[in-house]
Amino acid sequence: MAPPSNDSNDESQSAFQAYERRRPFAINQFIQSEEDEAPHYADLPPPEPPPDEELPGYEQLNLPTYDDDRLQTPSTTWKICQTSKNLQHVIDTSGERSSYRIIFRSAVFSRKPEITIHKMAIRAGPISDTGLEVANTGFDHRSRLPWMPRAMLSYTDYSTGERIESEMAAPNFADWKVRIGDKLFSWNLATRPTSLILLDRTSEAVAARFLYSRYGTDAIKGAEVGTLDVYSGYGDEADGSTEWILATCQIAILHWKGMGRHYRNLPDPSGRSASISTMSSFSQSLSLASTYSATLNSLGRVGARGGGAGARVL
């Protein structure tokens, strides 16, 4: 057999070499055509969220505007100072209103009211000016059922010139309630700092606030017992509301003092008042009152079974 021709081998090698030279160009042409056909990421539309993730739209609420000055700033501030054991001096911090003289008496040795409030001239002292009696109050020591702490209030309505008498009571042994005209008020004990809040239960507004000083009910020799803030809409000097606010506040103060609660507030480094009172919470006071009432009732039922008089005490 004759050997293969060298010419055929040369032709095959030249064809392979030509293919190798054209191969990169063919590959580049294919890649370029793929890139031209594929869209760019920036040209794609943003993806739509799933229907479950769409948030509903809300309309803008038109909230009412409140007058913060009326709610936070008192119209009148009174300082109550303990001049002597049975005498207090109430001074308006602005110096534009008449001051008051409060006299305390023992209900055992005197037939006069326990607390009398005298209105004095502007900037007058409690010793030099005895003033004119405008209101009085005192605890009601009569035994009446259902038993609860009670007090009597008497003051003058200057708008009508009528002498008005109202009864105060603390059904839960904590909050002193009194009805003035067609409104119901109550003195409630608050903490942090320790204070007494006069709440208008008819309109749910704060009428006044008594804040114990650093001496509190232990103040002597002219020291400050506390400050009484009266808010706008209350404490009008023309109708005598300042007098009944002072009188009812004294009942609430003496009530807690008689129970051994000598409240006072000490200022902390931040300038705020830090309470050091031993007062339990309002809910605890209610539970104690209900427990006390239930105990008396159980004792009354036991007496009834044993032949005692009266089946219920309360």
C-alpha positions in Angstrom: 0.0 0.0 0.0 1.3 3.4 -0.8 1.9 5.8 2.1 -0.6 8.7 2.7 0.1 11.8 0.8 1.7 14.7 2.6 -0.6 17.1 0.7 -3.7 15.9 2.5 -2.0 16.3 5.9 -1.0 19.8 5.1 -4.6 20.7 4.1 -6.0 19.3 7.3 -3.5 21.2 9.4 -4.2 24.4 7.6 -8.0 24.0 8.1 -7.5 23.3 11.8 -5.3 26.3 12.2 -7.9 28.5 10.4 -10.6 27.2 12.8 -8.5 28.0 15.8 -7.9 31.5 14.6 -11.6 32.1 14.1 -12.8 30.4 17.4 -12.3 33.4 19.8 -14.1 35.7 17.4 -17.1 33.3 17.2 -17.2 33.0 20.9 -17.1 36.8 21.4 -19.8 37.2 18.8 -22.1 34.7 20.7 -21.5 36.4 24.1 -22.2 39.9 22.6 -25.4 38.7 21.0 -26.6 37.3 24.4 -25.8 40.6 26.1 -27.7 42.6 23.5 -30.7 40.4 23.8 -30.8 40.5 27.7 -32.4 43.6 29.3 -30.4 45.7 31.7 -31.3 45.6 35.5 -31.8 49.3 35.7 -34.4 49.2 32.9 -36.5 46.6 34.8 -39.7 48.0 36.6 -39.7 47.8 40.4 -41.2 44.6 41.8 -44.8 44.9 43.0 -45.3 44.0 46.7 -47.5 41.0 47.5 -51.2 41.9 48.2 -50.9 40.8 51.8 -48.1 43.3 52.6 -50.0 46.4 51.3 -50.7 48.8 54.2 -54.0 50.6 54.4 -54.1 54.4 54.1 -55.0 56.5 57.1 -56.7 59.9 57.2 -55.0 62.7 59.2 -56.7 63.1 62.6 -57.8 66.5 63.6 -57.0 66.5 67.3 -58.4 69.2 69.6 -56.1 71.8 71.0 -55.8 72.2 74.7 -54.9 75.3 76.7 -51.9 74.0 78.7 -51.6 77.2 80.7 -55.1 76.7 82.1 -54.4 73.0 83.0 -50.9 73.5 84.5 -50.7 77.0 85.9 -52.7 77.8 89.0 -54.6 81.0 89.1 -53.8 81.6 92.8 -51.2 80.1 95.1 -51.5 80.3 98.9 -48.9 79.6 101.5 -50.1 78.1 104.8 -47.8 78.9 107.7 -48.0 77.5 111.3 -47.7 80.6 113.5 -48.4 78.7 116.7 -50.0 75.5 117.9 -53.6 76.7 117.3 -53.0 79.4 114.7 -52.2 79.4 111.0 -51.7 82.2 108.6 -52.6 81.9 104.9 -50.9 84.3 102.5 -51.4 84.9 98.8 -48.0 84.7 97.1 -48.9 87.5 94.7 -49.8 89.9 97.6 -52.9 91.1 95.7 -55.5 89.3 97.8 -56.6 89.3 101.4 -54.9 86.9 103.8 -56.7 84.5 106.2 -56.3 83.5 109.8 -57.2 79.9 110.8 -57.9 79.2 114.5 -58.0 75.6 115.8 -59.9 74.6 119.0 -60.5 71.4 120.9 -64.0 69.9 120.4 -63.9 68.7 124.0 -63.3 71.9 125.9 -65.1 74.4 123.5 -68.6 74.6 122.0 -67.3 76.7 119.2 -66.4 75.1 115.8 -63.1 73.3 115.8 -61.8 75.3 112.8 -62.7 78.9 112.1 -61.4 81.0 109.1 -61.1 84.7 109.4 -60.5 87.0 106.5 -58.0 89.8 107.1 -56.8 92.9 105.3 -54.2 92.6 102.5 -50.7 92.1 104.0 -52.0 92.0 107.6 -50.5 89.8 110.2 -52.3 87.1 112.1 -51.6 88.7 115.5 -52.3 92.3 114.7 -55.6 91.7 112.8 -58.1 89.2 114.0 -60.2 89.5 110.9 -63.8 88.7 110.2 -65.0 85.1 110.4 -66.1 83.9 107.0 -66.2 80.1 107.4 -66.0 77.4 110.0 -65.8 73.6 110.0 -65.3 70.7 112.3 -65.6 67.0 112.7 -69.0 65.5 113.4 -68.5 63.2 116.4 -72.1 62.0 116.6 -72.6 58.3 116.2 -74.7 57.8 113.1 -75.1 54.7 110.9 -73.6 53.9 108.6 -70.6 55.0 110.5 -67.9 56.9 108.6 -65.7 60.0 109.2 -68.0 63.1 108.9 -67.6 66.9 109.2 -69.8 70.0 108.9 -69.0 73.0 106.7 -70.4 76.5 107.0 -69.5 79.4 104.7 -71.0 82.5 103.2 -71.8 82.9 99.5 -71.0 86.5 98.8 -72.9 86.5 95.5 -76.2 85.9 97.4 -75.2 86.8 101.0 -76.6 83.5 102.1 -75.0 81.3 104.8 -74.6 77.8 103.4 -74.0 74.6 105.4 -72.8 71.4 103.8 -71.9 68.0 105.1 -68.6 66.3 104.4 -68.0 62.5 104.6 -65.3 59.9 103.8 -67.2 56.7 102.9 -64.0 54.9 102.2 -62.1 56.4 105.1 -59.8 58.2 102.7 -61.5 60.6 100.2 -63.5 63.5 101.8 -66.5 64.3 99.7 -68.6 67.5 99.8 -71.4 68.8 97.7 -71.2 72.5 96.8 -74.3 73.7 94.9 -74.9 71.2 92.1 -71.3 69.9 92.1 -69.6 67.1 94.0 -66.0 67.6 95.1 -63.6 65.2 96.9 -60.2 65.6 98.5 -58.0 62.7 97.4 -54.5 61.8 98.7 -51.8 61.5 96.1 -48.1 60.5 96.3 -44.8 61.4 94.6 -44.9 64.0 96.0 -47.4 63.7 98.8 -50.3 66.0 98.2 -54.0 66.4 98.5 -56.0 66.9 95.3 -59.4 68.6 95.2 -61.2 66.9 92.3 -64.4 68.2 90.7 -66.2 64.9 90.1 -68.9 66.6 88.1 -66.5 67.8 85.3 -63.5 65.5 86.2 -61.3 68.6 86.6 -58.7 69.4 89.3 -59.9 72.4 91.3 -57.0 72.7 93.8 -53.9 71.0 95.1 -52.3 71.1 98.5 -48.6 70.2 98.5 -46.9 69.4 101.8 -43.7 71.3 102.5 -40.4 69.9 103.9 -41.9 70.3 107.4 -45.5 69.3 106.6 -47.8 68.9 109.5 -44.9 69.1 112.0 -44.2 72.8 111.1 -43.8 75.2 114.1 -42.9 78.8 114.8 -44.0 80.2 111.5 -42.7 77.4 109.2 -44.6 76.6 106.1 -47.0 73.7 106.3 -47.5 73.6 102.5 -48.8 75.5 99.5 -52.4 75.4 98.1 -52.7 75.9 94.4 -56.2 76.9 93.2 -56.8 76.5 89.4 -58.7 78.6 86.9 -62.5 78.5 87.4 -62.3 77.9 91.1 -61.4 80.0 94.2 -63.3 83.1 93.2 -63.1 85.7 96.0 -66.5 87.1 95.0 -68.5 84.0 95.8 -66.6 82.7 98.8 -65.3 79.6 97.1 -61.8 80.3 98.5 -63.1 80.0 102.0 -64.7 76.6 101.6 -61.7 75.3 99.7 -59.5 76.3 102.7 -61.9 74.8 105.2 -62.4 71.5 103.5 -58.6 71.2 102.9 -58.0 71.6 106.7 -60.4 68.7 107.4 -58.5 66.4 105.0 -55.1 67.5 106.6 -56.3 66.9 110.1 -57.9 63.6 109.2 -54.6 62.1 108.0 -52.7 63.7 110.9 -55.1 62.2 113.4 -54.4 58.8 111.9 -50.7 59.3 112.6 -49.7 60.2 109.1 -47.4 63.2 109.5 -46.7 63.9 105.8 -43.9 66.0 104.4 -41.8 66.3 101.3 -38.0 66.8 101.0 -36.5 68.4 97.9 -34.1 66.1 96.1 -31.0 67.4 94.2 -32.9 67.7 90.9 -35.2 70.3 92.5 -38.3 68.1 92.7 -40.1 67.1 95.8 -39.3 63.6 97.1 -42.0 62.1 99.3 -41.0 60.5 102.6 -44.5 59.7 103.8 -45.5 56.3 105.0 -48.8 56.4 103.1 -50.0 53.2 101.5 -51.6 53.2 98.1 -55.2 54.2 97.5 -56.2 50.7 96.6 -54.7 49.5 99.9 -56.8 52.1 101.8 -59.9 50.8 100.1 -59.0 47.2 101.0 -58.4 48.1 104.6 -61.7 49.9 104.8 -63.6 47.0 103.3 -61.8 44.5 105.6 -62.7 46.7 108.7 -66.3 46.8 107.6 -66.5 43.1 107.0 -65.0 42.4 110.4 -67.6 44.6 112.2 -70.4 42.9 110.3 -69.1 39.5 111.3 -68.9 40.5 114.9 -72.5 41.8 114.7 -73.7 38.5 113.3 -71.9 36.6 116.0 -73.6 38.9 118.6 -77.0 38.2 117.0 -76.6 34.4 117.3 -75.5 34.8 120.9 -78.5 36.8 121.9 -76.7 40.2 121.6 -78.5 43.3 120.4 -78.3 44.2 116.8 -77.5 41.8 113.9 -75.4 44.3 111.9 -73.0 47.0 112.8 -72.6 48.6 109.4 
